[in-house]
Amino acid sequence: MRRRFGLLCTVALAGAALACGTPREPIRAVSKAELAVHEADNGAAPERAPQELQMARDKLARAERALHDGHHSEARRLAEEAVVDAELADAKAESAESRASVEAAQEMLHSLHGETGREVRERIRGVDGGTP
C-alpha cells in the first residue's frame, strides 16, 4: 500500500511539474529512479541489501524534493544516484542469493558424497566378510 502511494505521488509530482514547465530531463530521471527503487524494493534487496536500498530511497526522496523546489540539476543528479544505488542493491541481493544457492548445492554434494562413501564401505564389508 505504501509503495503504491509513493508511486502515485511520483506520478502526480511529474504531472504537476510538466504542467508548470519543468524541464523534462529531471522528470524523466526522477521517474526512472522511482522505477528502479520500486523494482529493488520488490526483489530480495530489502533482506539482502537493506543499506544500499535505503540509500536509494533517501536519494529518491531528496530528488523529488529538489524537483518540487525547482532545483532541476540537483534533482537529476540525485535521481541518477538513486538509480545507481537501487541497481547496486539489486546486484548485491542477487549475489547473496547466488552465494546461498552455491553453498546449499555444495552442502548437498558433500552429503551425497558421504552417503556414497558409506555405501561403498558397506559393500566392501559385505564382499570382504567384514573389515574394509
N, C-alpha and C positions, 0 to 999 in steps of 0.2 A: 504494500500500500504506500509506504513512504517513498519507494523508488518511483512508482507511478506519479506521485505528486511532484517529485523532483523533476521528472521528465516533462510533465505538463508545465511546470514553472519555466523550464528552459525554453520550451516551445513558445510559451506566452511572451517570455522575455525577448526571444528572437523576433517574434511578430511585432512587438512594440518597438523594438529597435529599428526594424525595417521601416515601420511607419514614420519614425522620427528622422529618417535619413541617415542612420548609422551605416558606415561602410560595410559592405557585405563580407569582406575577408575576416574581420574579427568575429562576426556572427557565425560564419562557417566554421571557424576554428573552435569556437565555444561549443557548437553543435557536435562537431567531431569529438571533442573531449568528453562531452556528455555521453555519447555513444560508447566510447572506449571505456569510460568508468562504469557505465551500466553493464557492459559485457564482462568486465573483470569482476564486478560485483556478483554476477550470476554464475560465475565459474568457481574454481577452487581457491581463488585469491583471498577471500575473506578468512579462510582457515590456514592457508599455506603461505600467504604473503600479506598479512594484515598491515604492516607498517608501510609498505610501498603503496598499497591500495589507499590507505588513509592519506598519504602524501598527495596522491592523485585527486582524491575528493577535496582536500583542502585547497589545492591549486585551482581546481574547477570552480569552487565557491568564490575564490578570490577573482578569478577571471570573469565570472558572472557579475560580481560587484563592480569590477573595473569597467566592464561593458556598459552596465547600467549608469555608471558615473561619467561616461563619455571618454574614458581613458582607453582608446582603441588599441594603441600599440601595446600597452601593458596587458590588456585583455587577450590579445592574440598571443603574446609571448607566454603568459600563464596557461592559456588553453593548450598550446603546443607542449609545454612542460607536463601538463596533466595527462596528455595522450601518452607521452613517453613513460611517465610513471605508471600508468594503467597497463601499458604493454609490458613493462618490467614486472609488474605484479603477476600478470598472466604467465609470462615466461618462467618466473621463479616458481609459481604454483605448478606449472606443467613439469618442470624439472624435479620438484619434490615428489610429485605423483609418479613420475617415471622411476625415480630412485627407489621409491617404496615398492613399486612393481618388480623391479630387478631384485631387490632384497627378498621379496616373497618367493620369487622364482628360484633364487639361489637356495633359500631355506628348503623349498620343496625338493630340489635336486639333491641336496645334502641328505634329506630324509630318505629319498628313494635309493640313494647310493648306500646308505646304511642298511636298509631293508634288503637290498640285493646282496650285500656282503654277508649278512646273516643267513640268507637262503643258501648261498654258495657254501658257507661253512657247514650248515646243517646237511647239505647233500654230500659233502666230503666226509663228514662223520658217518653218514649212513652207508656210504660205499666202503669206507676205510674200516668200519666197525668200531668207531669211537673217536680216537684222537686225530685232529686235523694236522 
